[in-house]
Every structure is written in structure tokens, then in C-alpha cells.
Amino acid sequence: MKTSEIRKMSTEEINAKITEIKDELFDLRMKQSTGTVEKPHKINEGRKTIARLKTVLNERKGGNE
């Protein structure tokens, strides 16, 4: 997900997307621990997407945190 796409989303949509990706990451980590993950690169990709989402949220708050 590109940053330009994220900036077009509302704050509620961003929070929902963060929750969705965190759930996917949990499932991927569980599969990784059993050795059945098919696309291990999705773990790093998900972590980076969450960071992008949180960065945009922080920018909207004014960066006071």
C-alpha cells in the first residue's frame, strides 16, 4: 500500500486497516512457527505497511506524541 493511497483514507479506515493487518501478521507468525508459511516476505511487508499507516496518523495528530 502506497503512502498516497493511505493519505486518501479517513482516520477510521486507517485504524480498521491497522487492525486487519495485525490479524494477518498474527496468522502469518503462527504459520511461520509451524513451518507452513508460503510467502514469508508478507511478514516484513505487513510490518512496513503498519508503520506507514501509523506515520500518517501521527502526522494528522500534529506529531505531538
C-alpha positions in Angstrom: 0.0 0.0 0.0 1.4 3.3 -1.1 1.5 6.4 1.1 -0.5 8.4 -1.3 -3.3 5.8 -1.0 -3.1 5.9 2.8 -3.4 9.7 2.8 -6.7 9.5 0.9 -8.2 7.2 3.6 -10.1 8.5 6.6 -8.8 8.1 10.2 -11.4 5.4 10.9 -10.4 3.5 7.7 -6.7 3.6 8.7 -7.4 2.3 12.2 -9.5 -0.5 10.7 -6.7 -1.4 8.2 -4.1 -1.5 11.0 -6.3 -4.0 12.9 -6.8 -6.1 9.8 -3.1 -6.2 9.0 -2.2 -7.0 12.6 -4.6 -10.0 12.5 -2.9 -11.2 9.2 0.5 -10.8 10.8 -0.5 -12.9 13.7 -1.7 -15.7 11.4 1.5 -15.5 9.4 3.7 -15.7 12.5 1.7 -18.7 13.7 2.2 -20.4 10.3 5.9 -19.5 10.4 6.4 -21.1 13.7 4.9 -24.4 12.4 6.9 -24.0 9.1 3.9 -23.8 6.8 4.1 -20.2 5.7 4.0 -19.9 1.9 5.1 -16.3 1.5 7.4 -15.3 4.3 8.0 -11.8 2.7 4.4 -10.9 3.6 5.5 -10.6 7.3 8.0 -7.7 6.6 5.6 -6.2 4.1 2.8 -6.1 6.7 5.1 -4.6 9.4 6.2 -1.8 7.0 2.6 -1.1 6.0 1.6 -0.7 9.6 4.4 1.7 10.1 3.3 3.8 7.1 -0.3 3.8 8.5 0.8 4.9 11.9 3.1 7.6 10.4 0.2 9.1 8.6 -2.0 9.0 11.7 0.8 10.7 13.7 1.1 13.4 11.1 -2.6 14.1 11.3 -2.4 14.5 15.1 0.4 17.0 14.6 3.2 14.8 15.7 2.9 15.7 19.4 3.4 12.2 20.7 
